[in-house]
Amino acid sequence: MTAGDATETTETPEHSGRTAHRAWSAGVSSTMWVFAFLILRIFAVSGYSWDTAFLVSTTISLNDGLAILFGSLMAGHLLVALLLVFVLPLLVAALLWGPRDRRLVMGLAATVSLVILVTITASFHSWWLPVAASAVLVSFSLIRRLPPDHRLRRVWFAVVVRASAVAGAAVLVLAAFLQTPWVPHEVIGTTDGTITGYVLSVDSGYLNVLTDDHVFVILLSSDVTSRK
């Protein structure tokens, strides 16, 4: 066995340990992010009422995280558009000029963000959105051309290196400020009148509804005459 072989043998367990640690840390971080997102969404749609938030929490589970995330993006297109003006150029900057080992993730995130931007632009005729995002990307390119010791360039590069964390924080801001639930708005006809709100879940014999005034109401299915 050569010295090179011995070095490779002794380094392999350490390398495997670092890989396992990174995977474990990523898993813990993802779980914490999902938990924080769900908590913020529950409080936001409940009007930051503790009692209402508790009732809303009984209608969802951790397995609903993806549906709630997607539904929140659909419900809050204006706030999503405002966040994309900064987040999409940041992800593109991270893809072009950030650490090489993160470019695959940045590329995927940038692609998804671009699809969302194009969809919002086409659906709501928000032609200002790609223009604003392009202007931000151009400003990033100009900042990159500043001298390496320039304070603005150092701050910008620090943000680019942490682009994934910044994008995650932007989604949490969306979760905290968007009070529209993740399900479609409905007009529900009942034997006692009409209720406007959001059906959070349908269980055997009853519906869990959050009204426009952030009031949690349980309706018997037999009392519901129409939903539209």
Backbone torsions as a table, in degrees:
resi	resn	phi	psi	omega
1	MET	NA	129.6	-179.2
2	THR	-83.8	168.3	178.8
3	ALA	-63.1	-35.5	179.5
4	GLY	-64.9	-38.7	178.1
5	ASP	-64.9	-40.5	-179.2
6	ALA	-63.4	-40.0	179.4
7	THR	-64.0	-42.5	-179.7
8	GLU	-63.7	-38.3	-178.9
9	THR	-67.0	-41.9	-177.7
10	THR	-74.7	-24.3	-178.0
11	GLU	-85.9	-20.4	-176.0
12	THR	-61.8	-47.2	178.1
13	PRO	-61.2	-38.4	179.7
14	GLU	-65.2	-42.6	178.8
15	HIS	-63.2	-43.3	178.6
16	SER	-62.7	-37.9	178.7
17	GLY	-64.6	-41.5	178.3
18	ARG	-65.2	-40.0	179.1
19	THR	-63.5	-44.3	179.3
20	ALA	-64.5	-38.2	179.5
21	HIS	-66.0	-41.0	178.5
22	ARG	-64.6	-40.9	179.5
23	ALA	-65.1	-41.2	179.0
24	TRP	-65.0	-42.8	179.7
25	SER	-64.3	-40.3	178.3
26	ALA	-64.5	-40.1	178.5
27	GLY	-64.7	-42.7	178.7
28	VAL	-64.9	-43.3	179.9
29	SER	-62.5	-42.4	179.6
30	SER	-64.0	-41.7	179.2
31	THR	-63.9	-43.2	178.4
32	MET	-64.4	-38.7	179.5
33	TRP	-64.4	-45.8	179.4
34	VAL	-61.8	-43.0	179.9
35	PHE	-62.7	-44.6	179.2
36	ALA	-63.8	-40.9	179.2
37	PHE	-61.5	-46.5	-179.4
38	LEU	-63.8	-42.8	179.6
39	ILE	-61.5	-46.3	-179.6
40	LEU	-64.2	-40.0	179.3
41	ARG	-65.5	-41.3	179.7
42	ILE	-61.5	-46.8	-179.9
43	PHE	-67.5	-39.0	-177.4
44	ALA	-63.7	-49.4	-178.2
45	VAL	-70.1	-19.1	179.4
46	SER	-88.5	5.0	-178.0
47	GLY	67.4	25.4	-178.7
48	TYR	55.4	38.5	171.6
49	SER	-100.2	124.5	-175.3
50	TRP	-61.3	-46.0	-177.6
51	ASP	-65.5	-42.1	178.9
52	THR	-66.5	-40.1	178.7
53	ALA	-60.9	-39.0	178.4
54	PHE	-62.9	-42.7	179.9
55	LEU	-67.3	-40.9	178.1
56	VAL	-62.8	-37.8	-177.8
57	SER	-62.9	-25.0	-179.5
58	THR	-73.8	-10.6	-177.5
59	THR	-96.1	-5.7	-176.4
60	ILE	-129.1	167.5	175.5
61	SER	-138.1	170.2	180.0
62	LEU	-62.1	-25.1	178.7
63	ASN	-69.6	-14.7	-180.0
64	ASP	-86.0	3.3	-173.5
65	GLY	-55.5	-46.1	-177.6
66	LEU	-66.1	-42.5	179.4
67	ALA	-63.9	-39.4	179.4
68	ILE	-68.3	-40.5	177.9
69	LEU	-61.6	-50.6	-179.2
70	PHE	-63.6	-44.3	179.4
71	GLY	-63.1	-35.8	178.4
72	SER	-66.2	-40.5	177.5
73	LEU	-63.0	-39.2	179.4
74	MET	-68.5	-38.2	-175.7
75	ALA	-75.3	-30.0	-174.5
76	GLY	-115.0	54.6	-173.3
77	HIS	-62.6	-33.3	-178.3
78	LEU	-68.3	-46.2	178.3
79	LEU	-65.9	-37.8	176.2
80	VAL	-61.4	-41.6	179.6
81	ALA	-62.0	-42.9	179.8
82	LEU	-63.8	-39.2	178.9
83	LEU	-69.6	-35.8	-178.9
84	LEU	-65.1	-28.3	179.3
85	VAL	-56.3	-33.9	178.9
86	PHE	-100.2	-40.4	-172.8
87	VAL	-68.4	-44.7	-178.3
88	LEU	-61.9	-48.3	175.8
89	PRO	-60.4	-34.4	178.8
90	LEU	-65.1	-42.5	178.9
91	LEU	-65.8	-39.1	177.2
92	VAL	-64.8	-40.5	177.7
93	ALA	-62.9	-41.1	178.2
94	ALA	-65.4	-35.7	177.8
95	LEU	-66.9	-40.2	-176.0
96	LEU	-82.9	-40.0	-169.4
97	TRP	-125.1	0.5	-178.8
98	GLY	-85.6	-173.4	178.9
99	PRO	-57.4	137.7	-176.6
100	ARG	-64.5	-34.3	-175.8
101	ASP	-72.2	-7.5	-180.0
102	ARG	-111.4	4.4	-173.2
103	ARG	-68.9	-30.2	178.0
104	LEU	-64.7	-46.5	179.4
105	VAL	-65.7	-42.8	179.3
106	MET	-63.4	-38.1	178.9
107	GLY	-64.2	-42.1	178.5
108	LEU	-65.1	-45.5	180.0
109	ALA	-63.7	-40.3	179.0
110	ALA	-65.8	-38.6	179.1
111	THR	-63.9	-45.8	178.4
112	VAL	-61.9	-43.7	179.4
113	SER	-63.2	-39.0	179.0
114	LEU	-64.9	-41.2	178.0
115	VAL	-61.8	-42.9	178.4
116	ILE	-63.0	-42.7	179.6
117	LEU	-61.7	-46.2	179.9
118	VAL	-63.2	-40.5	-179.6
119	THR	-64.3	-45.3	178.4
120	ILE	-63.8	-42.5	-179.8
121	THR	-60.3	-46.1	-178.1
122	ALA	-72.6	-37.6	-175.5
123	SER	-73.6	-38.7	-174.9
124	PHE	-113.5	10.1	179.3
125	HIS	54.3	39.8	180.0
126	SER	-89.1	69.7	-174.8
127	TRP	-68.9	-17.2	177.0
128	TRP	-69.4	-22.8	-173.3
129	LEU	-64.5	-54.6	178.8
130	PRO	-64.5	-30.9	178.4
131	VAL	-65.0	-45.8	-179.4
132	ALA	-65.8	-42.2	179.2
133	ALA	-63.4	-39.9	178.1
134	SER	-64.6	-38.5	179.6
135	ALA	-64.3	-39.4	178.2
136	VAL	-65.6	-41.5	178.9
137	LEU	-63.7	-39.8	177.3
138	VAL	-63.2	-40.8	177.9
139	SER	-64.1	-36.3	175.8
140	PHE	-62.6	-41.8	179.8
141	SER	-63.1	-38.1	178.4
142	LEU	-68.8	-38.9	178.1
143	ILE	-63.4	-38.3	179.9
144	ARG	-61.9	-26.9	-178.4
145	ARG	-81.2	-5.4	178.2
146	LEU	-68.8	161.2	177.3
147	PRO	-57.0	146.0	-177.2
148	PRO	-56.4	-30.4	-177.9
149	ASP	-90.6	4.4	178.9
150	HIS	-69.6	136.2	-174.9
151	ARG	-62.3	-43.9	-179.6
152	LEU	-61.3	-40.5	179.4
153	ARG	-66.3	-38.9	179.0
154	ARG	-65.1	-42.5	178.7
155	VAL	-64.7	-44.2	179.9
156	TRP	-60.9	-44.5	-178.5
157	PHE	-66.2	-36.0	177.3
158	ALA	-62.3	-37.5	177.9
159	VAL	-69.7	-40.6	179.6
160	VAL	-62.3	-42.0	179.1
161	VAL	-61.2	-32.2	-179.0
162	ARG	-103.6	32.7	-174.9
163	ALA	-59.9	-39.9	-178.8
164	SER	-64.2	-39.8	178.1
165	ALA	-67.8	-39.0	178.6
166	VAL	-65.5	-42.2	177.9
167	ALA	-63.5	-40.6	176.8
168	GLY	-63.7	-40.1	177.6
169	ALA	-64.2	-36.5	178.5
170	ALA	-63.6	-39.7	177.9
171	VAL	-66.5	-36.2	176.9
172	LEU	-67.5	-34.7	174.2
173	VAL	-62.1	-43.0	175.8
174	LEU	-58.6	-44.7	-179.0
175	ALA	-62.6	-36.7	-175.0
176	ALA	-78.2	-31.7	-173.0
177	PHE	-101.9	-17.7	-179.5
178	LEU	-85.2	111.3	-177.0
179	GLN	-93.1	-3.5	175.8
180	THR	-78.5	126.4	179.7
181	PRO	-63.2	174.4	-172.6
182	TRP	-91.8	11.4	178.9
183	VAL	-122.7	160.2	-177.3
184	PRO	-64.8	151.6	175.7
185	HIS	-76.4	138.7	-176.2
186	GLU	-133.6	153.1	169.3
187	VAL	-107.4	113.9	-172.3
188	ILE	-107.7	117.6	176.4
189	GLY	-88.2	131.8	178.9
190	THR	-129.1	171.3	178.1
191	THR	-67.4	-16.6	179.6
192	ASP	-103.8	1.6	-179.2
193	GLY	136.0	-163.4	-176.4
194	THR	-110.3	137.8	177.3
195	ILE	-123.6	132.3	175.2
196	THR	-108.8	131.0	-178.5
197	GLY	173.2	-150.4	-172.8
198	TYR	-130.1	124.9	177.7
199	VAL	-82.6	105.9	-177.0
200	LEU	-77.4	-32.6	178.4
201	SER	-161.1	154.9	176.9
202	VAL	-121.9	113.8	179.0
203	ASP	-108.7	176.2	-177.9
204	SER	-64.7	107.7	175.0
205	GLY	95.4	-7.9	-179.2
206	TYR	-158.3	164.1	179.1
207	LEU	-119.3	139.7	173.7
208	ASN	-99.2	115.8	-172.9
209	VAL	-121.4	137.1	171.6
210	LEU	-108.7	116.8	-175.6
211	THR	-75.9	172.3	178.4
212	ASP	-62.7	-22.9	179.4
213	ASP	-93.6	16.2	178.7
214	HIS	62.8	38.3	175.8
215	VAL	-107.4	129.6	-179.0
216	PHE	-87.0	124.1	-176.1
217	VAL	-128.0	137.2	174.4
218	ILE	-107.0	120.5	-179.1
219	LEU	-110.2	135.8	173.3
220	LEU	-72.7	136.6	-179.3
221	SER	-59.2	-33.7	-179.7
222	SER	-68.3	-20.1	179.4
223	ASP	-90.1	-10.6	-179.0
224	VAL	-86.0	122.9	-178.3
225	THR	-101.1	-24.5	-179.7
226	SER	-162.6	156.5	175.0
227	ARG	-141.8	126.4	178.6
228	LYS	-154.2	NA	NA
